[in-house]
Amino acid sequence: MPNTIIIGSGCYIPNRVIGRDYFMNSEFYTEDGVKIEKPVEETIAKFVEITEIENRRFIEDHLSNSQIGYEAAKIALEDAKVDGEDLDYIIYASNFGEVTEHGYADFMPTMAARVKNKLGIKNRKCVTYDMLFGCPGWVEAMILADNLIKAKVAKTILVIGGETLSRVTDPHDRNRMIFADGAGAVVVKATDEENVGIIAHNTICDNGPELNYLENAPSINKEVDQRRLYVRMLGRKIYEYALKNVPVAIKDTITDAGLSIEDIDKILIHQANAKMDYAMIERLHKLYDVKEYDHAISPMTIQDFGNTSVATIPTMYDLIIKGKMEGQSFKEKGNIVMTSVGAGMNINAIVYRFP
């Protein structure tokens, strides 16, 4: 049975840096629709204290999700030295697709099809899929790619994660300060080399009471148009759910790989809130009775990039493997974890071993 290895990567990080001043004229409301009367500066300062998000990146008005996905994909293909005509599949993970100027999700044609078009790929047998799986979408797309390769249906696959969340946020919701834009991509390939690449993966879908922890909903300001929908999250519920479930899911995946926490060099975790990420990594180590550990095991980009959803992990991977993230590197023949939690609620994790 073939294994799945990453042979190239790329990312697109928008040039527009959005800091505190961008939100200074905002009127924020509570989840119950009550206007928050305390100074906006105080609300923003508290937000930064909890999330550590000082800056985030927004794309420029003339760009689109498929365009930044294309830019990341083009770099990944060049890095992999792969001709787009040789791709068997393109899988594009996002939450809202192209997003129109009015903030509506647009998935027709698919994001993957749009990128194939922009890349100028003529191969009719290059199949284009979109992955809708919340923030864990890119990791799940990698799992799908691994399944296709192990089933010998495909040999070379382009996996993209791209999002323009700045276009789907409620201007009256404090949580809008979390979200950002970006895209990341990798090219994966089948190899006959044993015990390398994706050596274990795990997916959990809790779609009961957790279903609406993240959803589309009208503005929390009841005085504005209630027909338009925005991304809405129940922050406390998500925090509690993630802290309880994500560390266990990661540990189970590490166990499935025949490894322990001491064998893991890096944990690339989806980032929506720095406090939540720190707590999940600490809880994971506690499951192994490890009290002290090197916090560099879990690289952080959220402070400068914000929550880019499906783009977070492939962007981090690309920056680290190309030596562009200070103090971070991958070990030769080392093991890393890629993991995410998000709308659904869905959780997934991959253990990846460098060939």
SULGISUL-V592038 format. One record per helix or strand of 2 or more residues. SS is the DSSP state (~ for helix, > for strand). FROM is the first residue (numbers start at 1). TO is the last residue. Records with the same first field share a line. If there is no record, write none. Layout:
SS = FROM-TO  FROM-TO
//
This chain:
> = 3-12  16-18  56-58  89-93  127-131  156-164  181-191  197-205  214-217  230-233  264-269  335-342  346-353
~ = 20-23  40-51  65-80  84-86  111-119  134-150  165-167  174-177  209-212  235-256  261-263  274-287  295-297  302-305  311-321
//
